[in-house]
Amino acid sequence: MRIAVISDIHSNLYALLRVIEDIDSQNVDTVICLGDLVGYGPQPNEVIAMIKRRSILCIKGNYDASVVDNGFTYIRDTNINSFSLPWTVDELRASNKYYLENLPSSITLNIDNKKVLFVHGSPNRIDEYLYDNNPDLESIVSNIEEDILVCAHTHLPMIKQINDKMIINGGSVGKPKNGSPDSTYAIIDISKGRSVKAEIRKVSYEYKRTMKDMEMKKFPSQLVHSYETGYE
């Protein structure tokens, strides 16, 4: 089975559209979204509508949960978030807020005798960052019963083998933090009797169009220009 894993779209419809186009060319069997549909970007309702329209299996991200709570429950209290959180809460339709509220926090699948755990942050917390150099990474991965941990939240792609387990992070569709404006996502290939294969795909999109929409809606310049630099 070939699974495309997307995450951290963050209200960036133009990025999502390009990534979906790329996924459609990759002969995948299903698409799973690891959350953070909203926050930062200018099109929260449009992004959720696209996820619903494509019937993409989705879990809740930390920004999604904070928008539902209308508070800094799972996000940092920063200058950017002090704008982005209330703006998103005001912009989001009630039906879409209900959709976010009812998303599951994780998904576990058994695919060809491999157990796969899909989370947003970590198996422990929705807002825990699992960076490549996290000193607890090995123990966190080793302590899960599943064979593969697929996570998001850091916006940084990662594929790492830890003993007999694998951890995969596809990066971010809508707000990369790896020094490039391009979107990233993961494709995982799990076939019986074969080693698990994973790849990170990089997709260009019209990021200046996203920036223009943000400028028209009077988003903070620091947030707008982060889409061009690929840094926070």
N, C-alpha and C positions, 0 to 999 in steps of 0.2 A: 504493500500500500504506500502510495505517495501522498504525503500530507504537506500542504502549504500552511505555515504558521505566520500570522501577521500580528502586530501589536503596536501600541502607542501611536495611534493614528492622530489623536489630539486635534480633532475638528479641522483636519486638512483634507478637504474633499479632492483637490487636484492630485495630491500624492496618492490617495487611495485609488482613484480611478486608474492611474498609470500602473500601480501595483497589481490591481485586478486584471488589467489587460495582459500583464506579463504572466500572471498565474494561469490565465486561460491558454497560454501558449506552451505550458509546461507539462501537460498531460497528468495533472494531479487528480487524486480520487476525492479529496475533500479539503476544505479550508477551515482552520480553527483560528479564532482571534483571542488573544490573551488580555484584552481590555485596554483601558485608557482611550476610549473612543473620543472623549471630550477633553476640554481644557486647552488653553494657549491659543488655538487657532480660531478662525472666523466662521466655521460652518458646522457647528455641533449637530443641528437637526438633520442636515443633509447627509452627514457621515452615518448617523444612526439609521436613516432611511435606506441608505445603500446596503448596510450590513443586514438589515431586515429583508430587503428586496432579494438579496442573494442567498437568504436563509443560512447565513454563516453562523456556525456554533461559536458562542462567545462566552467568556467569563468576565467578571468585574475587575476593573483596575482601581488603583488607589485614588486616582483623580475622579473617576466615576463615583466612587463611594463618598468622596468629600463633597461633590456637587449634590448628591442625594441628601447628605447631611446638612448642606449649606454652611459648612464650617471647615476649619483647618484640621479636620480629624486625622487625615492620612497624608496630608501634603504640608510642605514647609511654609511658614508664614514669611513670605518674601515680598519685595516690592512688586515683582511680576505677578505673583499669585494674588496679591491684594487687589489687583485689577482683574486678572483672569477668572478667578473664582466667582465673584459676584456678577461679572458680565455673562459668564456661561449660565449661571443659575437663572438670571433674568431672561436670557435668550432661549433657553431650552423649553420646548413644549411639554405640557404636563404628561402627555402620553409617552414621551421619550424619557422623562424622568422616571416614570413608572417602569419602563423597560430596563433602565439601568439598575434600579432598585432591586429588581427581581432576577438579575443575572446571578449564576452560581459563582462561588469563590474559587472553585477548582474543578477539573475534569480528570477522571482516570479512565483510560482505555486499555483493553487487552488486544494487541494487534499481532497476529502470528506468533503467539507465545511470548511476546514482549509486553511488559506492563509499562505504560507511559503516563506520567503525571504532568498535567498542564496547570501552571499557576501564574499569577502575575508577578509577585515579588519573590517569595520563597515559600517552601512548604510550611513555614512557621508564621509568617506575617505578609500581608498584602503589600506592605510598604518597605520590606527589607531588600536592600540592594545586594545582589550576588555578583560582585565584580570578580574578574579573573584572579585578582590578588587578594581577595577576601580571605583572611586567615582561618575562618570557620567553614570555608567552602567545602573542603574535603569531608569534614565530619557531617555537614548538612546533607551532602549527596549520599554519603555512605549509610546514613541512618534512615533513608527512605526505603520502603520495601519494593518500590518500582525499579525497573531497569534503566529508565530514561527520565530525566527531569527536564521539562521544557518551561523556561521562564522568560520574563520580560523586564520592564521597569527601569533598567539602567540606560536604555537606548543605545547600548553598545553590543554589537554582535559578538558571539562567543560559541565555539564548539570545543568541548574539552572532555577527554576521557579521564575518569578518576577510578582507578582500579577496574572493577567490572561494571561500572556505571558510566553513563554519559550525561552531560549537561549541555543544553543547547539554548542559546538566546539569539533570536533573529534580528535584534536591534529595533529600530523604530521606522515605521512607515511615514509618519507625519512630522516628526521633530528630531532628526538625527543629532547626536552629540559626538560624532567621531571625526569632526573637522571637514565634513562634506555635506552639501545640501541634499544629496541623493538619498532616496528611501532604501531601506534594506528589509529583507524578510528571509525566512528559512524554508527550505524544503527538506523533509525527512523521508527517507525511503526505508521501509521496514518490510522485508520479505523473508519468509520461512526458510531456514537453513542457510541464510546469508548474513553477513555482518551488516549492522545498521549503518546507513550512509546519510550524511547530512551536508548541506551546502548553504552558504549565504549568498543570496542574489541581491545585486545592487541595481536600482532602477532610477533613472533620471525623470524629473517631472518639471513643470513650469513653476518653479518656486517663486519667481518674481510676480507671478499672477496672484499667488497667495499673499505675498507681501503687499501688493497693491490693494487687495481687498481689506487687509488689516489697516493700512493707512487710511483708507476711506472711512473705516469705522473708528478711527482715532485710537488705535492700539498704541501702547508705549513704544517709542522708537527702539529701545533696547530689545524688546521682544520681537519686533518686526525684523531687525537686522540679524537676529540669531538664526533665522531661516536661511540666510545667505551664507553665513560662516559655518554652520553646522556645529556650533558650540552653544552652550547654555548662556 
